[in-house]
Amino acid sequence: MRNLAITISIIAIIGFMMINIGNKTTVAKGEFDLLTLASGIQDENILIKNWTLHAREKMEDLQTIQEVKAFTFELQTKYPDWEWSFQRTEKSWEAEAIIKKTDTQSETVKVLSTPTKGQVQTYVIYEAKGQGWKKEQNKLAAELNSKISDIFRGNATIFSCIQGESNGKIKKSLPDTATKLLAAFNATEIEALKEDQFISVSANSPLFGESIVTNGSEMNMQLGLRTNGMGTKTNIVIGTPIITIEY
C-alpha cells in the first residue's frame, strides 16, 4: 500500500514537472488557492500539519548566462539578507537562496540554467513550506504576493498543497471522508483509485482557477487519503491543481 501511494505521488510530481499549464496564472489567485484549501480543510475539523506553495516560471527573456547572472544579482541587491550559494558544472549553472527559515516555516528560491544550442533555458523556482496553520497565517497571501512579484516576471505557475490529519474519534469510512471533502470544495470527481485503506481522487472544483487535462477532462484538484482502519487517524493531502508532495 505504501509503495502504491509513493508511486502515485512520483507520477504526480513527474507530471507536474512536465505539463504545460500555460501562462495565464495569476499570482494572487494561486496564493488564495492555498488559503481556500486551508479554510476548507479546517471547516471539516482536519488538523493541518504541513503546507507548501511551489511556484515556477521559465524565463524566456534570459538567453545567456550573463543575463541570468544579472537577473540573479538584481535579486541579491533587492534582498541582501538572503543566504545565497552558487554552483556551476559543465551542464548547468545554479543559484539558490534561503530566504527565511524558522522552526515552522522556510522559503527558498532557485535559478536553474542549462545551455542549449548556444543559448540557455532558465527556470526560477520558489517554494514556501510551513507547519501547522494559525489564524495569523491568513496574512500569508500578502506576504507571498510581495515576494513572488519581486522574483517572477508575472507568468509563474503556482501549486498549493496541504497535508492534514483527521481525528481518529470520528467514525467515518474512507469513502465517506473523501466524498465530504469533495463536497466541501464543490468538486466533481474525474477519476479515482479506491482501495480499503487508500483513496486517490482527481477532481474539478470551481474554486480553483488553473487546470490540466487528464483523459479528456479538466482537473484542478487532487485528493489523497490513507488510513489504517476505522477509528484510526486518516492522513489527508489536498493539492491544486495537483499534489506535489509525497504521501
N, C-alpha and C positions, 0 to 999 in steps of 0.2 A: 504493500500500500504506500509506504513512504517513497519507494522508488518511482511509483506511478506519479505521485504528487510532484516530485522533483523533476521528472521527465516533462510533465505538462508545463511546469514553471520554466524549464530551459527552452522549450518550444516557444513559449510566450516571449521570453527575452530575445531569442533569435529573431522572432517576428518583429519585435519592437525595433531592433537594430536595422532590419532590412526594409520594412514597409515605408512607403512614402505617403504620409497623410496629407501633404500639401503645405502651402504657405499661407494659410488663412487663419492660423491660430492667433487668438487674441490673448496677450499675456494675462490681463486681469481675469479673463474668463477661466484660464487654466488654474489660477490661484483660487478663484471662487469654487472651482470644482473640488478642490481639497477641502474647503470649508463645508461644501454641500455634503461630501462624503462623511465628514466628521459629525455634522449635525444629524444626518440620517441614522448613523450608527448609534449615536448616543441616545436618540429617541427610542431606540429598540433595547435600551439598557445593556449595551455592549461596552465593555471596558476597552478603551483604545490603549494599546501597548506601544505601537510604533507607527510612524508615518513617514512618507518620503514624497518629495516633489523633484522630478527629474525633467530638465529642460535641455534641448539640444537644437543647434542650428548649423547648417552647412553655410560657411562664409564664402559665398560665390565671388565677392569682390576682392578677396585676398588671393593674388595669383603667384606671389613669390614668398620665399622665406623671409625676405627683408620686410615685406608688407605685414606678414604675420608677426614678426618681432616688433614692428612699430605699433601694431594693434595691442599687443601684449604690454608694451611699455606704457601705452595710454592707460591701461587698467592699473598698472603698477603706480603710475603717477596719481591716478584718481583715488587709489586705496593703498597708501603706503604702509598701512599696518597689516596687510595680508602677508602671510608667510609663503614666499614663492620658492619653487625649485624647478630646475630645468634639466632636460635630458635629450641628447641627440645621438642617433645611431645612423647607420648607412641608409636606413629606410624611413626614418621618421624624425620629427622634431616635436618635443612635448614640453609644455609648461603646465605646472599645477600649483594651485594656491589654496591654502587653508584659510577660509575667510573668517570663520568663527567656530570656536569649539568650547562647549561647556559639558557638564555632566549629562545633560539631557538633549542637547542639540548640537549639530555640526553642519557646516556648509563647505563645499569645495567647488572649485571651477577648474576645468582643464581646457587647454588649447592644444589640439592634436593636428599635426600637418604631415602629409605623406606626399612626396614628389611623384608626379605622374606626367610623363612625356614633356618634361621641361617646365611644367607648372606644378602647383601644389593643390591638393584637396585638403581643406581645413574645416574641422568641426570644433565648435565650442560647446562644452557640456557643463551644465551647472546642476548640482544636486544638494538638496537640503534634507536632513534627516532629524527626526526627533523622537523622544519617548514620551508617552502619555499625552494628555490633552487637557489643558485647563482653560477656564473662561478667558483669561487674558490672551490666550493664543489666537483668539479671533482677530487680534491686531496683526496677525501674521501676514495677511494678504497685502496690507500696505507696505510692510517691511520688504516682502519678497518682490513686490511690484517695483519698488525703487531699485533694488539690487539687479533684477533681471533687465530692467530698462537700461541700466548702465552697461551691462555685459553684452546684450544682444542687439541686433540691428532691426528688430521688430517682427521677425518671422520665426521665432522659436516655437518648436513643438513641445508641449508640456504634458507630462504624465504624472498623475497623482495616485497615491496608493496608501491604504491604511490597513494595518493588521490589528485585530482585536480578539477579545475572548468573552464568551458569554458565561453567565453564571450557571454553574452545574446544577443548581437547585431548580432551574426552570425545566420542567419535564416536557420537552418538545422533541419530536423526531427531527432528524437532519433535513428531510424534505420539507417539513413544515417551517423550519427556520429559514431555509432558502426561499421558500415562497413568500414568507413575511418580509424578508429583506428586499426581494424584488418589488413587492408592493410598496415598500417604504420609499423607493425611488421611482415609482410609476413605470417600472421596467418590464419589457416584454422579452421572454426567453427566446433566444435564437437557436442555440444548440447547447447540449449539456452532456456531461459524463456523470452518471449517478451510480454509486455503489453504497454498500451498507454503512460505511464509515467515512466516505469521502464523496463530495459533490463539487463539480466544476461547471459553472454556467457562464455562457456568453450571452449578453442581453443588449437591448437598446432602450435608453431612457431619454425622455425629452428634457431632462435636467442638465444634460451634458452636451456640449457643442460638437466636439471632434468625434469622428467615427472612422472605422475601417470596414472593408468589405470582407465577409467570410461566407463561403458557399453561396454567393449571390445576394446575401443580405447584409445590411449595415448593422454594425455593433459598436457600442461606445462604452461598454462596461463589462468587467469580468468579476465573477464572484467565486471564491473557493472556500469550502467548509470541510473541516476534518474533526472527527471526534472518536473517542474510544468506546462509545456506547451511551445509552440512556442514563441520565443522572450525572454524567461527567461534563467537564467544561468543553465547549466547542471552539476551536480555533477558526477564525474568520479573516479572510483577506478580500478586500474590495479595491479594484483599480479602475481608472478611466484614462484613456479608452481601453487599456489592457493592464493586467497585472505585470509589474516589472520587478518583483522581488520573489525569492524562493519561498515556498510554503509547503 
